Amino acid sequence: MAVFDTPEEAFGVLRPVCVQLTRTQTVESVEQLRAQLRTVSDAALQELQQYILFPLRFALRTPGPKRERVVQSVVECLTAVLSSTCVKEQELLQELFSELSGCLYSPHAQKPAAVSEELKLAVIRGLGTLMHSAYGDIVLTFYGPSVLPRLGFAVSLLLGLAEQEKSKQMKTAALDCLQVLLLQCECDDHPRSLSELEQEQLGDLFASFLPGVSTALTRIITGDFKQGHGVVVASLKIFYKTVGFVMADEQLRRIPKVQEKPAVEPRVAKLMVHREAGWVKNTGDKLAVLIQKITECVSVHPHWKARRELVELVETLLLQCGRSLVASAGPLLTALVGLLNDESPEVQAQCSHVLRRFADRKVVVGSRAFADILSENLHSLATSLPRLMNSQDDQGKFSTLSLLLGYLKLLGPRVNFVLNSAAHLQRLSKALIQVLELNVADVKIVEERRWDSGHLRASAETAATRPRSRVQRRYFRFFTDERVFLLLRQVCQLLGFYGNLYLLVDHFMDLYHESMAYRKQAAMILNELVAGAAGLDVENLHEKHAKTSPEELREIVTTLLEEYTSQENWYLVTCIDTEEMGEELTMKQAGLQAITSGAHTCQVVSFPAFSKPSPTICSMNSNIWQICIQLEGIGHFASALGTDFRLLLMSALYPVLEKAGDQSLLISQAATSAMMDICHACGYDSLQHLINQNSDYLVNGISLNLRHLSLHPHTPKVLEVMLRNSDASLLPLVADVVQDVLAALDQFYDKRATSFVSVLHALLVALAQWFPDTGDVGQLQEQRGGEEGSHLSPRPAALQKGLGSTTTAEDIEQFLLNYLKQKDVAEGNVSDCDEEEERVDPPQVDENDTGPQVEPPPPLHIQIATAVTERCVHLLSDKSLQIRLKVLDVLDLCVLVLQSHRNQLLPLAHRAWPPLVHRLTNDDPLAVLRAFKLSRR
């Protein structure tokens, strides 16, 4: 705390140390002065300012070599004095400025002196403190024409330090000091807002530094990223503030054509710049080169703060220098539009704010409106887009598509001016079709099959928690970065949101029909167009834009839905299974187009309807993806229409259920996801709720199609999916349909037995789940836990009697003895004595029996299980091992359902025993294991 508050007391204390410092310039004498300065109040220091500064300035101005440590101590002490006082004289300000700057100058080498970093840092801080200590308007009088050489020297010195020094601290300090010298400091000590005349005078003065400052800062900005984002951010700020001040349109409009001669020395007058029209155009063209380099470099800078500062640069230069920097408008807008989709939320928010500000102020760049420049840039980009998509790597594609997305966001409804041009629409669509080409050569796509029956329910649960924006993982030919696909989806959504939807849908439907090679890409684009038209996940920057009406959207969705589910686009060959392939080929009416694989590419080959070509892996993969994309589109359509999609359920739900039961894993997953989208859009709680509420028309469709099974071979899959995703309330509705299925099985047992047996298996699984036998919980849990896989590991019979029972050696011995005895009976090796032992006395007639008792009819599910068992007994001897295994599984489930109704079970068991014996004695080992498990029931 200060002890001496009056100038007299302070003078008495400071006089001895000031005299000592004047006589001997040493570090010790400077430190003594600093120690005494801490005991003096600021008011007293202000009165004695020049007296205290004299020995310090004398130490700096003494001719001859000086020790760096002494100079550093003097500069630090001088900085301490200036931080507590104000400089009120212009001459003192100029002299101190020159003396401090001279500490870093080597007159013999004509370059910055090779001094220590500590001294450089002390001088830089001293210059900054000096400029902040200038009192009132003194700092403005300092910036006169006469000070131009001194100021230019200091600016060059600081730029050299910022560019050449390796220390980040030094670079940052030099740039901060440069901001202060160029009156860009944002602290409260800086001067008030400038008048128009003062702005013009300072603009003329700073114009002399503009070439050197802009060039040096560009080198710093485009330098190594390792220098740190802080250096880049500070350099960008100085660049756009300096350029924005010197090249400001408001100032240049007031500059007279003829410059008045300044009252300065001739050599100083040569340094002055007159900002007339010729100079502005020449300087603007040179700055355009520098701005191009800066935008290209900083737009890909790894740190988000540097990219955010680039947005500030674009905003400042376009708002303040729209006419003078008209040549730079293109690179600036390109940088801004590209950053609109930056990965950093801060950069995105800043971009959106700037663009909204441009739209509100109706910015004019040169003589053209902002929107006109964007339209022209979009035309140019659409023209070159196919070439760029073909030649660029993933990062280049990402940058180009980010730019395209930004233009679409900014133009909004004005994008129709580009889309109405047939040539530009053609190039834009071909570029999207080209880059979205899928890689269909992977054998894993067709290999992934749906084996387990519990897959549908698991997929439904997974899809319920999946966000709408997620799609199946796809692999593209021309890129691998997922961000590129996300940008492509956003581009298509914005085209659908702002563009003429009828025009776009018609154009891409033509491409859909034009070639099989375009069909998958066109379908992806159409799906996103509809989602975008509904405003799903679309950021609207144009509040006055009206979305597509629900009626128009429903008409378009109806057309696309009919096209997707037509015979030639819905029933494609997806596997090489004989029955499945025969079904798909039957559905073809006009012909079949398959994609065959060449050495490196896929070629489109057309086959006539009467020929049955062997499908290739490439063609089946392509067909699988096409069906998946169309199913995904149906989910998008449901999300787009919302509850209005209920009107289309009659035509959409049945085909989707068909694909939900498909053996291809990808198709089944896509169908289940589409069903969940339909549930969410139409207000259903779950898949079960969806199926139960629409079961009447589904059952009716199944019943009608079963009568024309050759035309509708996928009908059993619909019933299978319904059974797997419903409850017991569905049984009364499907009872008649089950009878139709059994009748169709009797008719087509030699052609379509696999499909029907799968349906019967699903039916019996459902019956076992809906009507469990409370007396045998263990068997039901085993059945539900592993319907197919558990057949390979049968358990001993004792384990079936309860969850807590154990198997002993006696149980196993008795089981084997019973098995051998049953085998002898089956082979006819039975002795007479055994037959006599097994004879059973006839039942005694009850004398009180008044008449025959009629048993009540069994429950509906028992009747169904009985009918299924009767049909399956005949299929136990089928020539196909797959069918025999499936039939054994079905019979196992029948026994499980009928075990509490022995009157129905025992006659059926008697009928099934002879063919079952053949399965036990003369069949494939897999069939023997399954038959053995069934015989234990």
Sequence and secondary structure as in RCSB ss.txt:
>XXXX:A:sequence
MAVFDTPEEAFGVLRPVCVQLTRTQTVESVEQLRAQLRTVSDAALQELQQYILFPLRFALRTPGPKRERVVQSVV
ECLTAVLSSTCVKEQELLQELFSELSGCLYSPHAQKPAAVSEELKLAVIRGLGTLMHSAYGDIVLTFYGPSVLPR
LGFAVSLLLGLAEQEKSKQMKTAALDCLQVLLLQCECDDHPRSLSELEQEQLGDLFASFLPGVSTALTRIITGDF
KQGHGVVVASLKIFYKTVGFVMADEQLRRIPKVQEKPAVEPRVAKLMVHREAGWVKNTGDKLAVLIQKITECVSV
HPHWKARRELVELVETLLLQCGRSLVASAGPLLTALVGLLNDESPEVQAQCSHVLRRFADRKVVVGSRAFADILS
ENLHSLATSLPRLMNSQDDQGKFSTLSLLLGYLKLLGPRVNFVLNSAAHLQRLSKALIQVLELNVADVKIVEERR
WDSGHLRASAETAATRPRSRVQRRYFRFFTDERVFLLLRQVCQLLGFYGNLYLLVDHFMDLYHESMAYRKQAAMI
LNELVAGAAGLDVENLHEKHAKTSPEELREIVTTLLEEYTSQENWYLVTCIDTEEMGEELTMKQAGLQAITSGAH
TCQVVSFPAFSKPSPTICSMNSNIWQICIQLEGIGHFASALGTDFRLLLMSALYPVLEKAGDQSLLISQAATSAM
MDICHACGYDSLQHLINQNSDYLVNGISLNLRHLSLHPHTPKVLEVMLRNSDASLLPLVADVVQDVLAALDQFYD
KRATSFVSVLHALLVALAQWFPDTGDVGQLQEQRGGEEGSHLSPRPAALQKGLGSTTTAEDIEQFLLNYLKQKDV
AEGNVSDCDEEEERVDPPQVDENDTGPQVEPPPPLHIQIATAVTERCVHLLSDKSLQIRLKVLDVLDLCVLVLQS
HRNQLLPLAHRAWPPLVHRLTNDDPLAVLRAFKLSRR
>XXXX:A:secstr
  SB SHHHHHHHHHHHHHHHHH   HHHHHHHHHHHTTB HHHHHHTHHHHHHHHHHHHH SS   HHHHHHHH
HHHHHHHHHS B  HHHHHHHHHHHHHTTEETTTTEE    HHHHHHHHHHHHHHHHHB TTHHHHHSSGGGHHH
HHHHHHHHHHHHHH   HHHHHHHHHHHHHHTT   STTS     HHHHHHHHHHHHTTHHHHHHHHHHHHTS G
GG HHHHHHHHHHHHHHHHHHT HHHHHH  SS    SS HHHHTT     HHHHHHHHHHHHHHHHHHHHHHTT
 SSHHHHHHHHHHHHHHHHH TTTTGGGHHHHHHHHHHHTT SSHHHHHHHHHHHHHHHHHT EETTEEHHHHHH
HHHHHHHHHHHHHHHH  HHHHHHHHHHHHHHHHHHGGGGHHHHTSHHHHHHHHHHHHHHT B    THHHH B 
  TTHHHHHHHHHHTS TT      BSS   HHHHHHHHHHHHHHHHHS HHHHHHHHHHHHHH HHHHHHHHHH
HHHHHHHHTTTT   S TT     HHHHHHHHHHHHHHHTSHHHHS      HHHHHHHHHH SS EEEEEE SS
SEEEEEE TT      HHHHHHHHHHHHHHHHHHHHHHHHHGGGGGGGHHHHHHHHHHHHT SBHHHHHHHHHHH
HHHHHHHT SSHHHHHHHTHHHHHHHHHHHHTTTTT TTHHHHHHHHHHT  GGGHHHHHHHHHHHHHHHHHSTT
TSHHHHHHHHHHHHHHHHHHS  TT HHHHHHHHH SSGGGGS   GGGGG SS    HHHHHHHHHHHHHHHHH
HHT   HHHHHHH        TT  S        HHHHHHHHHHHHHHHGGG S HHHHHHHHHHHHHHHHHHTT
 HHHHHHHHHHHHHHHHHHHHSS HHHHHHHHHHHT 
